[in-house]
Amino acid sequence: MPPTSANDGPVQKQRFSVYTMMLVLSFFAIVTACTLLYTELNSYGKFPWWDTAEARFVPPAD
């Protein structure tokens, strides 16, 4: 009997594994987190946020 090889016929493509799905899920989580961080930082003003030269002290109202 001749030895069989892996190329003897059509081979069904492997479905996505659980690790591939975890990779896709973590990618979307990181993209979502970066988008939310960007919108949060934009609510504090323009870049650079640590430049406080324009900041003024406002005394509390009595």
Biopython code that builds the backbone (N, CA, C, O; Angstrom):
import numpy as np
from Bio.PDB.StructureBuilder import StructureBuilder

atoms = [
    (1, "MET", "N", (0.856, -1.165, 0.000)),
    (1, "MET", "CA", (0.000, 0.000, 0.000)),
    (1, "MET", "C", (0.910, 1.238, 0.000)),
    (1, "MET", "O", (1.801, 1.359, 0.841)),
    (2, "PRO", "N", (0.676, 2.158, -0.953)),
    (2, "PRO", "CA", (1.520, 3.342, -1.013)),
    (2, "PRO", "C", (1.187, 4.303, 0.125)),
    (2, "PRO", "O", (0.046, 4.360, 0.582)),
    (3, "PRO", "N", (2.181, 5.053, 0.578)),
    (3, "PRO", "CA", (1.905, 6.022, 1.653)),
    (3, "PRO", "C", (0.992, 7.142, 1.150)),
    (3, "PRO", "O", (1.119, 7.596, 0.013)),
    (4, "THR", "N", (0.093, 7.570, 1.992)),
    (4, "THR", "CA", (-0.827, 8.646, 1.611)),
    (4, "THR", "C", (-0.242, 9.985, 2.040)),
    (4, "THR", "O", (0.449, 10.088, 3.054)),
    (5, "SER", "N", (-0.529, 10.983, 1.260)),
    (5, "SER", "CA", (-0.042, 12.325, 1.595)),
    (5, "SER", "C", (-1.223, 13.214, 1.956)),
    (5, "SER", "O", (-2.378, 12.832, 1.770)),
    (6, "ALA", "N", (-0.931, 14.383, 2.465)),
    (6, "ALA", "CA", (-1.987, 15.314, 2.889)),
    (6, "ALA", "C", (-2.663, 15.968, 1.696)),
    (6, "ALA", "O", (-3.719, 16.578, 1.861)),
    (7, "ASN", "N", (-2.097, 15.864, 0.508)),
    (7, "ASN", "CA", (-2.647, 16.537, -0.672)),
    (7, "ASN", "C", (-3.444, 15.584, -1.556)),
    (7, "ASN", "O", (-3.459, 15.750, -2.776)),
    (8, "ASP", "N", (-4.098, 14.600, -0.973)),
    (8, "ASP", "CA", (-4.834, 13.626, -1.762)),
    (8, "ASP", "C", (-6.208, 14.099, -2.218)),
    (8, "ASP", "O", (-6.841, 13.419, -3.025)),
    (9, "GLY", "N", (-6.679, 15.205, -1.745)),
    (9, "GLY", "CA", (-8.001, 15.665, -2.141)),
    (9, "GLY", "C", (-8.329, 16.986, -1.498)),
    (9, "GLY", "O", (-7.507, 17.587, -0.806)),
    (10, "PRO", "N", (-9.546, 17.427, -1.737)),
    (10, "PRO", "CA", (-9.941, 18.710, -1.140)),
    (10, "PRO", "C", (-10.010, 18.607, 0.383)),
    (10, "PRO", "O", (-10.458, 17.606, 0.943)),
    (11, "VAL", "N", (-9.563, 19.647, 1.012)),
    (11, "VAL", "CA", (-9.551, 19.703, 2.468)),
    (11, "VAL", "C", (-10.431, 20.865, 2.908)),
    (11, "VAL", "O", (-10.310, 21.977, 2.395)),
    (12, "GLN", "N", (-11.309, 20.599, 3.852)),
    (12, "GLN", "CA", (-12.200, 21.646, 4.335)),
    (12, "GLN", "C", (-11.402, 22.642, 5.172)),
    (12, "GLN", "O", (-10.581, 22.264, 6.007)),
    (13, "LYS", "N", (-11.668, 23.932, 4.925)),
    (13, "LYS", "CA", (-10.967, 24.979, 5.662)),
    (13, "LYS", "C", (-11.413, 24.953, 7.124)),
    (13, "LYS", "O", (-12.594, 24.781, 7.426)),
    (14, "GLN", "N", (-10.451, 25.126, 8.017)),
    (14, "GLN", "CA", (-10.754, 25.084, 9.443)),
    (14, "GLN", "C", (-11.554, 26.318, 9.836)),
    (14, "GLN", "O", (-11.267, 27.423, 9.374)),
    (15, "ARG", "N", (-12.550, 26.132, 10.683)),
    (15, "ARG", "CA", (-13.352, 27.246, 11.172)),
    (15, "ARG", "C", (-12.533, 28.065, 12.153)),
    (15, "ARG", "O", (-11.466, 27.640, 12.594)),
    (16, "PHE", "N", (-13.041, 29.243, 12.490)),
    (16, "PHE", "CA", (-12.343, 30.094, 13.451)),
    (16, "PHE", "C", (-12.268, 29.385, 14.802)),
    (16, "PHE", "O", (-13.238, 28.787, 15.265)),
    (17, "SER", "N", (-11.116, 29.467, 15.405)),
    (17, "SER", "CA", (-10.959, 28.853, 16.721)),
    (17, "SER", "C", (-11.373, 29.861, 17.797)),
    (17, "SER", "O", (-11.617, 31.032, 17.503)),
    (18, "VAL", "N", (-11.449, 29.403, 19.013)),
    (18, "VAL", "CA", (-11.831, 30.266, 20.123)),
    (18, "VAL", "C", (-10.774, 31.348, 20.340)),
    (18, "VAL", "O", (-11.097, 32.450, 20.784)),
    (19, "TYR", "N", (-9.522, 31.043, 20.031)),
    (19, "TYR", "CA", (-8.455, 32.024, 20.210)),
    (19, "TYR", "C", (-8.558, 33.147, 19.179)),
    (19, "TYR", "O", (-8.254, 34.300, 19.486)),
    (20, "THR", "N", (-8.978, 32.821, 17.981)),
    (20, "THR", "CA", (-9.199, 33.853, 16.973)),
    (20, "THR", "C", (-10.341, 34.773, 17.391)),
    (20, "THR", "O", (-10.261, 35.991, 17.228)),
    (21, "MET", "N", (-11.390, 34.190, 17.925)),
    (21, "MET", "CA", (-12.528, 35.002, 18.365)),
    (21, "MET", "C", (-12.140, 35.873, 19.557)),
    (21, "MET", "O", (-12.597, 37.011, 19.657)),
    (22, "MET", "N", (-11.307, 35.364, 20.460)),
    (22, "MET", "CA", (-10.833, 36.177, 21.585)),
    (22, "MET", "C", (-9.965, 37.327, 21.081)),
    (22, "MET", "O", (-10.028, 38.428, 21.629)),
    (23, "LEU", "N", (-9.163, 37.094, 20.056)),
    (23, "LEU", "CA", (-8.335, 38.135, 19.466)),
    (23, "LEU", "C", (-9.191, 39.219, 18.832)),
    (23, "LEU", "O", (-8.910, 40.406, 18.997)),
    (24, "VAL", "N", (-10.227, 38.826, 18.115)),
    (24, "VAL", "CA", (-11.130, 39.795, 17.495)),
    (24, "VAL", "C", (-11.876, 40.587, 18.564)),
    (24, "VAL", "O", (-12.014, 41.805, 18.449)),
    (25, "LEU", "N", (-12.354, 39.911, 19.591)),
    (25, "LEU", "CA", (-13.072, 40.577, 20.671)),
    (25, "LEU", "C", (-12.184, 41.571, 21.409)),
    (25, "LEU", "O", (-12.622, 42.677, 21.726)),
    (26, "SER", "N", (-10.952, 41.190, 21.683)),
    (26, "SER", "CA", (-10.044, 42.111, 22.376)),
    (26, "SER", "C", (-9.680, 43.300, 21.493)),
    (26, "SER", "O", (-9.493, 44.406, 22.001)),
    (27, "PHE", "N", (-9.576, 43.095, 20.179)),
    (27, "PHE", "CA", (-9.319, 44.210, 19.272)),
    (27, "PHE", "C", (-10.455, 45.227, 19.335)),
    (27, "PHE", "O", (-10.205, 46.428, 19.442)),
    (28, "PHE", "N", (-11.692, 44.760, 19.269)),
    (28, "PHE", "CA", (-12.826, 45.676, 19.336)),
    (28, "PHE", "C", (-12.922, 46.354, 20.698)),
    (28, "PHE", "O", (-13.333, 47.512, 20.778)),
    (29, "ALA", "N", (-12.556, 45.663, 21.758)),
    (29, "ALA", "CA", (-12.574, 46.271, 23.091)),
    (29, "ALA", "C", (-11.540, 47.390, 23.181)),
    (29, "ALA", "O", (-11.818, 48.441, 23.759)),
    (30, "ILE", "N", (-10.361, 47.178, 22.619)),
    (30, "ILE", "CA", (-9.320, 48.207, 22.655)),
    (30, "ILE", "C", (-9.716, 49.404, 21.798)),
    (30, "ILE", "O", (-9.505, 50.548, 22.201)),
    (31, "VAL", "N", (-10.285, 49.157, 20.628)),
    (31, "VAL", "CA", (-10.736, 50.259, 19.769)),
    (31, "VAL", "C", (-11.830, 51.057, 20.459)),
    (31, "VAL", "O", (-11.823, 52.287, 20.404)),
    (32, "THR", "N", (-12.764, 50.381, 21.107)),
    (32, "THR", "CA", (-13.831, 51.072, 21.832)),
    (32, "THR", "C", (-13.262, 51.892, 22.981)),
    (32, "THR", "O", (-13.676, 53.033, 23.189)),
    (33, "ALA", "N", (-12.322, 51.328, 23.728)),
    (33, "ALA", "CA", (-11.717, 52.045, 24.856)),
    (33, "ALA", "C", (-10.949, 53.278, 24.380)),
    (33, "ALA", "O", (-11.026, 54.334, 25.006)),
    (34, "CYS", "N", (-10.222, 53.152, 23.293)),
    (34, "CYS", "CA", (-9.477, 54.307, 22.765)),
    (34, "CYS", "C", (-10.419, 55.397, 22.280)),
    (34, "CYS", "O", (-10.151, 56.582, 22.478)),
    (35, "THR", "N", (-11.516, 55.009, 21.648)),
    (35, "THR", "CA", (-12.499, 55.994, 21.184)),
    (35, "THR", "C", (-13.144, 56.711, 22.363)),
    (35, "THR", "O", (-13.300, 57.932, 22.332)),
    (36, "LEU", "N", (-13.516, 55.976, 23.393)),
    (36, "LEU", "CA", (-14.119, 56.599, 24.569)),
    (36, "LEU", "C", (-13.122, 57.499, 25.299)),
    (36, "LEU", "O", (-13.500, 58.559, 25.798)),
    (37, "LEU", "N", (-11.861, 57.092, 25.367)),
    (37, "LEU", "CA", (-10.839, 57.924, 25.981)),
    (37, "LEU", "C", (-10.648, 59.214, 25.190)),
    (37, "LEU", "O", (-10.505, 60.282, 25.785)),
    (38, "TYR", "N", (-10.643, 59.134, 23.877)),
    (38, "TYR", "CA", (-10.496, 60.311, 23.028)),
    (38, "TYR", "C", (-11.652, 61.300, 23.243)),
    (38, "TYR", "O", (-11.429, 62.505, 23.360)),
    (39, "THR", "N", (-12.875, 60.787, 23.296)),
    (39, "THR", "CA", (-14.011, 61.679, 23.510)),
    (39, "THR", "C", (-13.990, 62.284, 24.913)),
    (39, "THR", "O", (-14.375, 63.438, 25.099)),
    (40, "GLU", "N", (-13.542, 61.510, 25.895)),
    (40, "GLU", "CA", (-13.444, 62.031, 27.263)),
    (40, "GLU", "C", (-12.394, 63.144, 27.346)),
    (40, "GLU", "O", (-12.633, 64.176, 27.972)),
    (41, "LEU", "N", (-11.247, 62.939, 26.722)),
    (41, "LEU", "CA", (-10.203, 63.963, 26.757)),
    (41, "LEU", "C", (-10.613, 65.214, 25.983)),
    (41, "LEU", "O", (-10.213, 66.318, 26.353)),
    (42, "ASN", "N", (-11.397, 65.066, 24.924)),
    (42, "ASN", "CA", (-11.865, 66.241, 24.183)),
    (42, "ASN", "C", (-12.837, 67.081, 24.992)),
    (42, "ASN", "O", (-12.998, 68.269, 24.711)),
    (43, "SER", "N", (-13.480, 66.506, 25.976)),
    (43, "SER", "CA", (-14.405, 67.285, 26.796)),
    (43, "SER", "C", (-13.658, 68.246, 27.725)),
    (43, "SER", "O", (-14.267, 69.169, 28.267)),
    (44, "TYR", "N", (-12.354, 68.047, 27.918)),
    (44, "TYR", "CA", (-11.554, 68.922, 28.770)),
    (44, "TYR", "C", (-10.869, 70.042, 28.002)),
    (44, "TYR", "O", (-10.227, 70.893, 28.618)),
    (45, "GLY", "N", (-10.979, 70.071, 26.713)),
    (45, "GLY", "CA", (-10.367, 71.139, 25.924)),
    (45, "GLY", "C", (-9.434, 70.598, 24.872)),
    (45, "GLY", "O", (-9.416, 69.405, 24.569)),
    (46, "LYS", "N", (-8.647, 71.524, 24.317)),
    (46, "LYS", "CA", (-7.753, 71.155, 23.230)),
    (46, "LYS", "C", (-6.446, 70.563, 23.746)),
    (46, "LYS", "O", (-6.107, 70.694, 24.922)),
    (47, "PHE", "N", (-5.730, 69.918, 22.850)),
    (47, "PHE", "CA", (-4.419, 69.347, 23.145)),
    (47, "PHE", "C", (-3.418, 70.474, 23.255)),
    (47, "PHE", "O", (-3.556, 71.397, 22.452)),
    (48, "PRO", "N", (-2.469, 70.533, 24.097)),
    (48, "PRO", "CA", (-2.139, 69.633, 25.197)),
    (48, "PRO", "C", (-2.953, 69.964, 26.436)),
    (48, "PRO", "O", (-3.114, 71.131, 26.791)),
    (49, "TRP", "N", (-3.451, 68.954, 27.074)),
    (49, "TRP", "CA", (-4.336, 69.146, 28.224)),
    (49, "TRP", "C", (-3.577, 69.605, 29.460)),
    (49, "TRP", "O", (-4.174, 70.189, 30.364)),
    (50, "TRP", "N", (-2.289, 69.356, 29.517)),
    (50, "TRP", "CA", (-1.512, 69.722, 30.697)),
    (50, "TRP", "C", (-1.032, 71.169, 30.654)),
    (50, "TRP", "O", (-0.462, 71.651, 31.632)),
    (51, "ASP", "N", (-1.249, 71.873, 29.538)),
    (51, "ASP", "CA", (-0.852, 73.273, 29.432)),
    (51, "ASP", "C", (-1.906, 74.121, 30.140)),
    (51, "ASP", "O", (-3.017, 74.289, 29.637)),
    (52, "THR", "N", (-1.552, 74.653, 31.305)),
    (52, "THR", "CA", (-2.520, 75.388, 32.121)),
    (52, "THR", "C", (-2.271, 76.893, 32.083)),
    (52, "THR", "O", (-2.674, 77.602, 33.005)),
    (53, "ALA", "N", (-1.617, 77.393, 31.040)),
    (53, "ALA", "CA", (-1.317, 78.828, 30.958)),
    (53, "ALA", "C", (-2.592, 79.651, 30.858)),
    (53, "ALA", "O", (-2.639, 80.779, 31.349)),
    (54, "GLU", "N", (-3.622, 79.104, 30.233)),
    (54, "GLU", "CA", (-4.879, 79.855, 30.094)),
    (54, "GLU", "C", (-5.818, 79.678, 31.284)),
    (54, "GLU", "O", (-6.864, 80.325, 31.339)),
    (55, "ALA", "N", (-5.474, 78.836, 32.213)),
    (55, "ALA", "CA", (-6.351, 78.557, 33.360)),
    (55, "ALA", "C", (-6.341, 79.754, 34.317)),
    (55, "ALA", "O", (-5.297, 80.357, 34.560)),
    (56, "ARG", "N", (-7.483, 80.076, 34.838)),
    (56, "ARG", "CA", (-7.620, 81.179, 35.783)),
    (56, "ARG", "C", (-8.311, 80.664, 37.029)),
    (56, "ARG", "O", (-9.145, 79.761, 36.973)),
    (57, "PHE", "N", (-7.948, 81.255, 38.153)),
    (57, "PHE", "CA", (-8.578, 80.895, 39.409)),
    (57, "PHE", "C", (-9.916, 81.606, 39.518)),
    (57, "PHE", "O", (-10.000, 82.821, 39.336)),
    (58, "VAL", "N", (-10.943, 80.857, 39.811)),
    (58, "VAL", "CA", (-12.278, 81.428, 39.992)),
    (58, "VAL", "C", (-12.648, 81.165, 41.444)),
    (58, "VAL", "O", (-12.796, 80.012, 41.850)),
    (59, "PRO", "N", (-12.797, 82.226, 42.227)),
    (59, "PRO", "CA", (-13.160, 82.008, 43.636)),
    (59, "PRO", "C", (-14.580, 81.441, 43.746)),
    (59, "PRO", "O", (-15.440, 81.738, 42.917)),
    (60, "PRO", "N", (-14.812, 80.638, 44.756)),
    (60, "PRO", "CA", (-16.146, 80.054, 44.926)),
    (60, "PRO", "C", (-17.183, 81.132, 45.248)),
    (60, "PRO", "O", (-16.892, 82.112, 45.935)),
    (61, "ALA", "N", (-18.379, 80.931, 44.743)),
    (61, "ALA", "CA", (-19.470, 81.880, 45.013)),
    (61, "ALA", "C", (-19.928, 81.750, 46.453)),
    (61, "ALA", "O", (-19.975, 80.656, 47.015)),
    (62, "ASP", "N", (-20.266, 82.900, 47.043)),
    (62, "ASP", "CA", (-20.740, 82.888, 48.441)),
    (62, "ASP", "C", (-22.201, 82.583, 48.529)),
    (62, "ASP", "O", (-22.757, 82.534, 49.626)),
]
sb = StructureBuilder()
sb.init_structure("model")
sb.init_model(0)
sb.init_chain("A")
sb.init_seg("    ")
for serial, (resi, resn, name, xyz) in enumerate(atoms, 1):
    if name == "N":
        sb.init_residue(resn, " ", resi, " ")
    sb.init_atom(name, np.array(xyz, "f"), 0.0, 1.0, " ", f" {name:<3s}", serial, name[0])
structure = sb.get_structure()
